[in-house]
Amino acid sequence: MLTLERLRPDHADALLAFERENRRWFTRTISDRGDAYFAGFAGVHRARLAEQDAGVCHFHLVLDIEGTILGRVNLVDVADGRAELGYRVGERAAGRGVATAAVREVCRLAATAYGLRELTAVTTLDNPASRTVLARNGFAETGEVSITGRPGLRFLRVLDARDAPWPDPDEGR
């Protein structure tokens, strides 16, 4: 069973360990965060929490039943009912449906808890697993992009009633 938790101050040490453990794995498909990210992680973490408090981003950790971090799913640049989705799953959890399930839950949260209407996402052409996650979650390809000099694709998901929880049949009685 997977759970999502909004980023909190007490996640810092475990998140840094997760990022360090998976640094090489992540650079296979996305650009490296660089040494400064790791050296100044405490400040980075505080900045992310401030962005979240301001409502311009929503950061989530994907946890297994023991509370171990398996991945991250983030909504960034929140404005006018829209946000950009980003996600990463650690090597040990890759290929097990973790990203698909986590993105599905963040889409639900985006519609219900955060009041968003649209999500965008991008991925490189050489990352078929990411394209599959987006397709399984109802994202449609909208065009080509360049991601740090690599060819990629942009996707869009319009959030709708399927993202909201089922209505309570007794509500309003």
N, C-alpha and C positions, 0 to 999 in steps of 0.2 A: 504494500500500500504506500502511496506517495502522498505527501502533504506539501502545501505551499505556505511559506511564512513571509510576511513583509519584512524587509531588511530592518534590523534593530542594532543598536550599539553593541550588544553582547554577541553578535554574530562575527565580529571583526576577526578574532583569532582563527576560528574555524574556516571562515571565508578565505583568509590569506593562505592558509594551508591548502585548501582546495585549489586555489588559483596557481600556487607554486607546483603542486603535484601534477597538474594538468597543463602546465605552460607549453610544453613541447607538443602535446596532443592538440591543443587549440591552434597552434601556429600552422598546423597542416591545412587548415581551412580558413582561418581568419588572421588578420595582422596581429603581431605580437604587441602586447601592452608596453613593453620596454622596461628596462631596469628601474627607471625612476618610479614607475607605478608600484613596484614591489618595495623599493627602498622607502617610499613615502606613503605606504599603504594606510597608515593611521589617518593621515590628512585626507586621503582620497575617500576613505570610508566616512569620515565626518562630512565631507562635501556631498556625498551621495545622500546621506541622511538629511542634510539641509535642503537638497533639491526635492526630496520626497516630502519633507515637511511643508515646503512651499507649493506642493501640488503640481510641479512641472515634470515629475517622474514618479514612477511606481516600481520599486525594485522588489523582487521575490526570490527566495531560495527554494529549491526543490529538495525535499528531504525524504529519506527512506524511513521505515518504521522505527529504526534506532535513533533517528535524528541526524544521521550522516548526510552531509551535503552531496547531492548527486548532480546538481546543475543550478542554473539561474535563468529566470525569465523576467525581462524588464520591459516596461513601457516608458519611453522617453519622449521628450519634446511634446508634452501634453499641452494642447491648445485647441480651442474651437471644436471640441468634441472629437478630436483626433489624436493619435499618438503613433509612434513607431515602435514596433515589437522587435526585441532582440532576445536571443536565447543561446545558451551553451550548456552542453551536458558533458560531464567528465568521462574519461575513457572507460572506466569500469562499468558505467551505466549505458554506454552507447549501444544502439541496436536492440534495446529492450522495450521500446515504446515510451520511454520516459519523456522525451521531448514532445512527442505527440500529445500525451496526456497533460503535461504541464502547460503547453500552449492552449489546449482546449479549456483548461481551467482559467487561465489568464484572460482568454476571450470572454468567458462568462463574467469574470470579475470586472473586466473593462466595461461591459454593458451594464451590469447591475450595481456594482459598488462605486465605480468611477464615472459613470454617466457618459461613456464614450460611444460614438456612433461609427467610427471607422478606425481601422488599424492598417498601417503599411508595414512592409518588411522588405529587406533586400538580402540576397545571397549570391555568392559567386556561382558561375556556371559549373565549376569543378566540385560542387558540393551537392550531389544528388540527394543525399540524406536530408538535408535542410529543405530542399525543394519538395520532397515527399511529405515532410512534416507540415509544411504550409498547405499543400494540396489537401491533405487529410483533414485539415482544419478549415477548409472553405475559402482559402485565399486564392485569388485569381491573378495570373500574371498580367501586368499592365505595361511593361516595357523593359528596355535594356538600360543598364547603368554601369558605371565603372566604380569599382570598390577598391580603393588604394591601388589603382592601376590595373586591376584584374577585371575581366568582363563578368558582368552579373545581370541579375534580373530584379525588377521591382514587383512587389505583389500588393494587393489590396484586399481587405476583408471588410465588408459592410456588416456591422453588428445589427442583429434584429431579434425578433421574438424567440428564436430558437436558443438564444444566449441567455434569456431570462429564466429564472426558476419557474417551475409549474405553478400556476395560480392556486391558491387555497380555495377549494370549492365552497367552503363555509364563510369566506371573507365577505363582509358586507351584509351579513344576515343578522 
